[in-house]
Amino acid sequence: MIKPKLIIASALLVLLSLKVGAQQLRADTTTNKQSTKSLFINAGLQYLSDLTYAGRRDASSVPVLLPTFTLISTKGFFLSGIGYFDLNGVKSAAEGLSITPGYVFSFDKNKYYGGAISATKYFITDNSPIILSSFNATVDGQLHFNPDNIIKLTVDASYRFSKQGSPNDVINDAELSKEIQLTKAGKDNKGGLKITPTVTLYSGTQSFYQASTSQTSSTTPLGLLSPPQTVTTGNQVRQYTILALSGSMLVAYVIKTWQISFTPYLIQPYHQVNYTTSSPQNGSYFLFTTGVSVTF
């Protein structure tokens, strides 16, 4: 069986390298084989119905296909590469890739307390419709707390370097999750069906819409003041604020070194701006991911 630190590293890997906020895709590398290898490879293919970031999306958000390839060391180091293929009908195209080196660590023998650090460099075409096209790079740090394996709290901080002189952003999220094994399979009972319900709150320095109200009066033709009228106006503001609330349910089936997964997400953004009309855009939306991965 792969060492526990390796399992943690591969589980956190795609979460960090795909820091598109709402969709935190995890690759599970549980295996039933004994091994003395010090380096493992995880390969996967994920479909994402709507590529977003930190719970935010815009009119150009598109479905994408994400091939992943990862080198994982039992010491906790990893190196991940992800490709981005836009599946937007006749405009479908390869949009670029990202490279993520990182390190996963733990504070205790049972791996209940730990974290990860990573940095991601994006190579996305400038005219790409996907939301990551405005990114140059990100630096991520994460801590998780899972006392006695009851419920897991994860906190994350990400600093985003933007392209073309746009302001850089700080993004944070806090996540509560619980992995529940529904069926067991394999000689060591590590395989089978499991679900992971998760609630995530995002905050950061992204632009948002701020509404304000005022009262105005006008003079009638007879020289009298008309009753005051309330006028609502709005403008785009950039400051640290709550960005979105996300609920998701990972459903995964593990067969030896293979994992098949499906995750639906329901996301409620806050203070979001439609950048075309400069008006609020706060309606909830649904997306999902599905994919397969293997470790060898």
C-alpha positions as CSV (number, residue, x, y, z in Angstrom):
1,M,0.0,0.0,0.0
2,I,1.2,3.5,-0.8
3,K,2.5,5.4,2.3
4,P,-0.1,7.8,4.0
5,K,2.0,10.9,3.1
6,L,1.8,9.9,-0.6
7,I,-1.9,9.6,-0.4
8,I,-2.2,13.0,1.2
9,A,0.1,14.6,-1.4
10,S,-1.8,13.3,-4.3
11,A,-5.1,14.2,-2.7
12,L,-4.0,17.8,-2.2
13,L,-2.2,18.1,-5.5
14,V,-5.0,18.8,-7.9
15,L,-6.8,21.0,-5.3
16,L,-3.8,23.4,-5.3
17,S,-2.9,23.3,-9.0
18,L,-6.5,23.8,-10.0
19,K,-7.1,26.7,-7.8
20,V,-10.2,27.7,-9.7
21,G,-12.0,28.1,-6.3
22,A,-15.3,26.2,-6.5
23,Q,-14.0,23.2,-8.2
24,Q,-11.4,21.4,-6.0
25,L,-10.7,18.2,-7.9
26,R,-8.9,15.6,-5.8
27,A,-6.9,12.6,-7.2
28,D,-7.0,9.6,-4.9
29,T,-4.0,7.3,-5.3
30,T,-5.0,4.5,-2.9
31,T,-3.6,1.2,-4.0
32,N,-3.7,-2.4,-2.6
33,K,-0.1,-3.2,-3.7
34,Q,2.9,-3.2,-1.4
35,S,5.7,-1.1,-2.8
36,T,9.1,0.3,-1.9
37,K,9.1,2.9,-4.7
38,S,10.0,6.4,-3.8
39,L,8.4,8.1,-6.9
40,F,4.9,7.6,-8.2
41,I,3.1,8.9,-11.3
42,N,-0.6,10.0,-11.2
43,A,-2.3,10.6,-14.6
44,G,-5.9,11.7,-15.0
45,L,-8.5,13.3,-17.2
46,Q,-11.2,15.6,-15.8
47,Y,-14.2,17.3,-17.5
48,L,-15.3,20.5,-15.9
49,S,-18.7,21.9,-17.0
50,D,-17.8,25.5,-16.2
51,L,-14.4,26.9,-15.5
52,T,-14.6,29.5,-12.7
53,Y,-12.3,31.0,-10.0
54,A,-13.0,31.5,-6.3
55,G,-16.7,31.0,-7.0
56,R,-16.7,33.8,-9.7
57,R,-17.6,33.4,-13.3
58,D,-18.3,35.6,-16.2
59,A,-19.9,35.5,-19.6
60,S,-16.8,33.8,-21.1
61,S,-16.8,30.9,-18.7
62,V,-16.6,27.7,-20.7
63,P,-16.5,23.9,-20.2
64,V,-13.0,22.5,-20.3
65,L,-11.2,19.2,-20.5
66,L,-8.2,18.9,-18.2
67,P,-5.6,16.2,-18.7
68,T,-3.2,16.0,-15.6
69,F,0.2,14.4,-15.1
70,T,1.9,14.4,-11.7
71,L,5.1,13.1,-10.3
72,I,4.7,12.4,-6.5
73,S,7.6,11.7,-4.1
74,T,7.1,9.8,-0.8
75,K,9.0,12.6,0.8
76,G,6.1,15.0,0.1
77,F,7.3,16.8,-3.0
78,F,5.3,16.8,-6.2
79,L,5.3,18.3,-9.7
80,S,2.1,18.6,-11.7
81,G,1.3,19.6,-15.2
82,I,-2.3,20.4,-16.4
83,G,-3.6,21.0,-19.9
84,Y,-6.6,23.2,-20.7
85,F,-8.8,22.4,-23.6
86,D,-11.8,24.7,-24.2
87,L,-14.9,22.7,-25.3
88,N,-16.9,25.7,-26.4
89,G,-18.5,24.2,-29.5
90,V,-17.0,25.2,-32.9
91,K,-14.6,27.5,-31.0
92,S,-13.0,24.5,-29.1
93,A,-9.2,24.8,-28.9
94,A,-6.2,24.0,-26.7
95,E,-5.8,27.1,-24.5
96,G,-2.5,26.3,-22.8
97,L,-1.1,24.6,-19.6
98,S,0.1,25.2,-16.1
99,I,3.0,23.8,-14.1
100,T,2.9,23.4,-10.3
101,P,5.7,22.3,-8.0
102,G,4.9,21.9,-4.4
103,Y,5.4,20.2,-1.1
104,V,2.9,18.5,1.3
105,F,3.8,18.2,5.0
106,S,2.2,16.9,8.3
107,F,2.7,17.7,11.9
108,D,1.7,14.4,13.5
109,K,2.1,10.6,12.8
110,N,-1.6,10.1,12.0
111,K,-1.6,12.9,9.4
112,Y,-4.5,14.6,11.2
113,Y,-2.7,18.0,11.0
114,G,-0.7,19.2,8.1
115,G,-0.7,21.4,5.0
116,A,0.9,22.2,1.6
117,I,2.7,24.9,-0.3
118,S,2.9,25.3,-4.0
119,A,3.5,27.7,-6.9
120,T,1.7,27.6,-10.3
121,K,2.9,29.2,-13.5
122,Y,0.2,29.6,-16.2
123,F,0.9,29.5,-19.9
124,I,-2.5,30.4,-21.3
125,T,-3.0,32.3,-24.6
126,D,-3.8,36.0,-24.1
127,N,-7.0,35.8,-26.3
128,S,-8.3,32.7,-24.5
129,P,-11.9,32.9,-23.2
130,I,-11.1,30.9,-20.1
131,I,-10.9,32.9,-16.9
132,L,-7.3,31.8,-16.2
133,S,-6.0,33.7,-19.3
134,S,-5.6,36.8,-17.0
135,F,-3.3,34.9,-14.6
136,N,0.4,35.0,-14.8
137,A,1.1,32.8,-11.7
138,T,-0.2,32.0,-8.2
139,V,1.5,31.1,-4.9
140,D,-0.6,28.9,-2.6
141,G,-0.4,27.8,1.1
142,Q,-2.8,25.5,2.9
143,L,-3.3,24.1,6.4
144,H,-5.7,21.3,7.4
145,F,-7.0,20.1,10.7
146,N,-8.8,16.8,11.1
147,P,-8.8,15.7,14.8
148,D,-9.5,12.0,15.2
149,N,-10.7,12.0,11.6
150,I,-14.1,13.4,12.6
151,I,-14.4,16.4,10.3
152,K,-11.8,18.2,8.3
153,L,-11.2,22.0,8.4
154,T,-9.0,23.4,5.6
155,V,-7.9,27.0,5.3
156,D,-6.1,28.3,2.2
157,A,-4.4,31.5,1.0
158,S,-3.5,32.3,-2.6
159,Y,-1.7,35.3,-4.0
160,R,-2.4,35.8,-7.7
161,F,-0.1,37.6,-10.1
162,S,-2.1,39.1,-13.0
163,K,-1.1,39.8,-16.5
164,Q,-1.0,43.1,-18.4
165,G,-0.7,45.4,-15.4
166,S,-4.0,44.3,-13.8
167,P,-4.1,44.4,-9.9
168,N,-2.8,41.3,-8.1
169,D,-5.3,39.5,-5.9
170,V,-5.4,37.7,-2.5
171,I,-7.8,34.9,-2.3
172,N,-8.7,32.9,0.9
173,D,-11.1,30.0,1.5
174,A,-12.2,28.0,4.5
175,E,-13.6,24.5,3.9
176,L,-15.4,21.9,6.0
177,S,-15.5,18.4,4.7
178,K,-16.1,14.8,5.8
179,E,-15.1,11.7,3.9
180,I,-17.6,8.9,4.3
181,Q,-16.8,5.3,3.1
182,L,-20.0,3.7,1.9
183,T,-18.7,0.4,0.6
184,K,-15.3,-1.4,0.9
185,A,-13.4,-3.3,-1.6
186,G,-10.0,-4.9,-2.1
187,K,-7.8,-6.9,0.3
188,D,-7.2,-4.0,2.6
189,N,-10.7,-2.5,2.3
190,K,-9.3,0.8,0.9
191,G,-11.3,0.6,-2.3
192,G,-15.0,1.0,-2.9
193,L,-17.5,3.8,-2.9
194,K,-17.1,7.0,-0.8
195,I,-18.6,10.4,-0.7
196,T,-17.2,13.7,0.6
197,P,-19.7,16.5,1.4
198,T,-18.0,19.9,1.5
199,V,-18.9,23.5,2.3
200,T,-16.5,26.2,1.2
201,L,-16.5,30.0,1.9
202,Y,-14.4,32.2,-0.4
203,S,-13.1,35.7,0.3
204,G,-10.6,38.0,-1.4
205,T,-9.8,41.2,-3.2
206,Q,-11.7,40.7,-6.4
207,S,-13.8,43.6,-7.8
208,F,-17.5,43.7,-6.7
209,Y,-20.6,45.8,-7.1
210,Q,-21.6,48.2,-4.3
211,A,-25.0,49.8,-4.4
212,S,-25.9,53.1,-2.7
213,T,-29.1,55.1,-2.3
214,S,-29.8,58.8,-2.1
215,Q,-32.8,61.1,-2.1
216,T,-33.3,63.8,-4.6
217,S,-35.9,66.6,-5.0
218,S,-36.8,68.7,-8.0
219,T,-38.7,72.0,-8.5
220,T,-42.1,71.9,-10.1
221,P,-43.2,74.5,-12.8
222,L,-45.0,76.3,-10.0
223,G,-41.8,76.7,-8.0
224,L,-42.7,74.1,-5.5
225,L,-40.4,71.3,-4.4
226,S,-41.6,67.8,-5.4
227,P,-41.6,65.0,-2.9
228,P,-38.1,63.5,-2.4
229,Q,-37.4,60.4,-4.5
230,T,-35.0,57.6,-3.6
231,V,-32.5,56.8,-6.3
232,T,-30.3,53.7,-6.2
233,T,-26.9,53.9,-8.0
234,G,-23.9,51.5,-8.0
235,N,-20.3,51.4,-8.8
236,Q,-17.5,48.9,-9.1
237,V,-15.3,48.6,-6.0
238,R,-12.2,46.6,-5.3
239,Q,-11.5,45.6,-1.8
240,Y,-11.3,42.5,0.4
241,T,-14.8,41.0,0.8
242,I,-16.8,37.7,0.8
243,L,-16.8,36.3,-2.7
244,A,-18.9,33.1,-2.7
245,L,-20.3,30.2,-0.8
246,S,-20.0,26.7,-2.3
247,G,-21.6,23.3,-1.5
248,S,-20.4,20.1,-3.2
249,M,-20.5,16.4,-2.9
250,L,-17.6,14.3,-4.2
251,V,-18.7,10.8,-5.2
252,A,-15.7,8.5,-5.9
253,Y,-15.2,4.8,-6.6
254,V,-11.7,3.4,-6.1
255,I,-10.7,0.2,-7.9
256,K,-7.1,-0.7,-6.9
257,T,-5.0,2.1,-8.3
258,W,-7.9,3.6,-10.3
259,Q,-10.4,6.2,-9.2
260,I,-13.6,7.3,-11.0
261,S,-15.2,10.5,-9.6
262,F,-18.2,12.8,-10.0
263,T,-18.7,16.1,-8.1
264,P,-21.7,18.4,-8.4
265,Y,-21.4,22.0,-7.1
266,L,-23.9,24.6,-6.1
267,I,-22.3,28.1,-5.9
268,Q,-23.7,31.4,-4.6
269,P,-21.5,34.4,-5.5
270,Y,-21.6,37.7,-3.6
271,H,-20.8,41.3,-4.7
272,Q,-20.1,40.1,-8.2
273,V,-20.1,42.5,-11.2
274,N,-21.0,41.9,-14.8
275,Y,-18.0,43.6,-16.4
276,T,-19.9,44.3,-19.6
277,T,-22.8,46.2,-18.1
278,S,-21.2,47.1,-14.7
279,S,-24.4,45.7,-13.0
280,P,-24.7,43.1,-10.1
281,Q,-24.4,39.5,-11.1
282,N,-25.1,37.4,-8.0
283,G,-27.4,34.6,-9.0
284,S,-26.5,31.1,-7.9
285,Y,-25.3,28.6,-10.4
286,F,-24.5,24.8,-10.8
287,L,-21.5,23.1,-12.3
288,F,-20.0,19.6,-12.1
289,T,-16.8,17.7,-12.6
290,T,-16.2,14.1,-13.6
291,G,-13.1,12.2,-14.4
292,V,-10.8,9.2,-13.9
293,S,-7.2,8.9,-12.6
294,V,-4.7,6.2,-12.1
295,T,-1.5,5.9,-10.1
296,F,1.5,3.7,-11.2
